[in-house]
Amino acid sequence: MTHANTPRYMPGPFRAGDRCQLTDPKGKINTVSLKHGDEFHTHRGVVKHEDIIGLPDASVVLNSSGVEYLVMRPLLVDFVMSMPRGAAIIYPKEAQAILGQADIFPGARVVEAGVGSGALSLWLLRAIGPQGFLYSFERREEFAEIARANVSTFHGYTPENWSVTVGDLQDALPMTVKPGEADRVVLDMLAPWECVDMAADALVPGGVVLMYVATVTQLSRVVEALRETGQFSHPQSSETIVRGWHVEGLAVRPEHRMIGHTAFLVTARKLAPGTVLPDLKRRASKSDFSAEDLEAWTPGVLGGREISPKSLRKRVRSATESAELSQASDSSSPAE
């Protein structure tokens, strides 16, 4: 087997082009891409990349001042938190919930929109395996470029079972995925309710649609949109909150900081053609709303956080350089 055929996240000795984490005695973590002749500098000394290349994963290396660093290959969760970003990423706690709630399985055909910085794409590609296929859609070319570079950096190559289409999902999806060809649809966008019918057309009967939304107003609107189509099962909504714990001898307590709300996840399943969903017996509630109420939750009113062009260009450049280093190192590595 050649080095080029070995995915960079697989176990084995470090090689040029790999990303690695250096953890100092105080627990501070720095992530670097290994390159022949390069060095990692801090005020406490220098670590030569040559001293790391060839070491087994999870080794200890000394810097020029004798300070010990634990050197490990980043896990996927580590990689997505340190990679260059264009759009905000889906955090690991939601990504893991998405894989479970959407029931992403090996061999699945998955539609993803938007691709953002590629964080969720990496989780989905791992879950579907080489027999599945991921169709990713992104409206902005800059974000798509960052996502491609991040995925290529992590794998050491661009997966053949992944396509990235730049354009509006409503226009691009019918041209890319045939009706009833997708097993799962995952939507991370400002107004996913606009794509409910499109998702229904793409899904197989019994397929899962999952929508990632940040606010309660978006949550309400997307749930009502799913109900209104009559093509899905009753939507299920949830959020994931993670609280770490400090454990040191008898000092056992919750961490002072926690990852609270970042998003809601909404799931529903595509009904077979002609199926009429039985009504749920509900208690009386404030379920009446008008078209004007819904209009108040449009993307223009909700707004969106924009990244400056200068910052975006810098992030595109950083992601591209990492991908080029990763793939160039593979092409120059000798066969085993």
Order of alpha helices (4+ residues) and beta strands (2+ residues): beta-beta-beta-beta-alpha-beta-beta-alpha-alpha-beta-alpha-beta-alpha-beta-alpha-beta-alpha-beta-alpha-beta-beta-beta-beta-alpha-alpha-alpha
